């Protein structure tokens, strides 16, 4: 029977070596690309009046045609307030998105026409700050 830690260590080393560089073509010839996934859109949620980070309790929804994906930070996770919100399924996905952010006690925040360009290796991540206005 093999030691799981040794197998895991060997597999990790092999994957690390494999993922270090991947060739992809561009106008000037081969390019070294990394294997990490880059998010298409990252949204930082802030209170418009106080400028405090308020991601805990927020939901971000990305829409591009029939594509819809969302992420929610649980309200009891105040340690995640400064976290940028992004969705896994939209990672490395170019498109023109509508970004919606919802949070209890705040008006819905929407930005349309968020254009994410594809590149030779990765998308060009778009970073947005959603400044939430408290509900009347």
N, C-alpha and C positions, 0 to 999 in steps of 0.2 A: 504494500500500500504506500502510495506516495504522500509525502508531507504536503498538505494543502498550502502552507505558507511558501514553500519552495516553488511549487507549481505556479502559485499566484505571482510570486516575485519574478519568475522567468517570463510569464505571460505579460506582466506589466512592462518589463524591460523590452520585450519584443515589440509590443504595441507602441511604446515610446519611440523606439527606433524607427518603426514604420511610419508613425505619424509626424515625425520631425520634418520631413520634406516630401512634398508630392509635386510632380511636374505638371504644369499646365501651360498652355500656349498663350502667347500674346503677340502683338505686332513685331516685337523685337526678338522673338525666339522664346525658348523655354524660360519659365519663371518658377522660382521656388515658392510653393504655397504651404501654409500651415494647415493643420487639420482641425483646428478649433472651430466651433460654430460661433458665428457672430450674430447677435440679434439684429433684426431689421429696424426695429423702433424701440427706444428706451425712453420711458417717461418718468420724470421726477415730479412728485405731487407736493405742492406747497400751498399754504394758506396765503391768499392774496393780501390780506391785511397785515399779518404778523411775519410773513415770509418763512414760517416754521415748516419743516418737512412733516407731512401728514399721510404717508403711504399706508399706515395701519388702518384697516377698514376700507381701503379704496379698491375699486375694481377698474381695470383697464380693458377695453374691448377694441380689438383691431378688426376692421372690415375692409376687404378689397374684392368687390364683386360678390361672388358666392362664397368666398373664403371669409370665415369668421373665427377668431380665437380670442380667448380672454384669460385673465389672471386676477386673482383676488388675494390681498394680504389680509389675514385674519385680524379683526379689530383688537384682539388682545395681544398683538405682537408689536407693541410700541417700540421695541428695540429695532424694528425694521422700518421706522418712519423715513429714514434717509435713503432707503433702498430704491434703486431705479427699477421700474416695472417693465418687464418684457415677457413675451410668450415664446415657449419652446418651438411650437409648430410654425411660427412665422420666421424662425431663424434662417438666415441665408436665403430669404424669399424676397426678391425684388417685387415692387408693385406700387400702386398709388392707394394709400390707405386713408380711411377715416378712423381717427383715434377718439375714443370716448372714455372719459373718466367719471366714475360715480363714487360718491362717498356720503354717508348719512350726515345730515346737517349742512350740506353744501349743494349749490346748484350744479347740475350736470355740465361738464366741460367737454366741448367737441371741437376738433380741428379736422377739416377735410383737406384733401389734396396733398397729403404727406407723401412725397415721392421718394422711394427708396431705390437707388440705382444698384444694379448688379455690376460686379467688377470681374476682372480676370480670375480672381481667386475667391473673393468674398464680396458680400454686399457692403455698401457704404452706410453704416449704421447712422440713423437719424436720432439725435437726442433732443428731447422736448421737455420743457417745464410747463406743467399744467398748474396754473395759479387759480386755485379754487376760491370761489366767492361764497360766503355763508348764505344759507337760505334765509329769506325774511321770516 
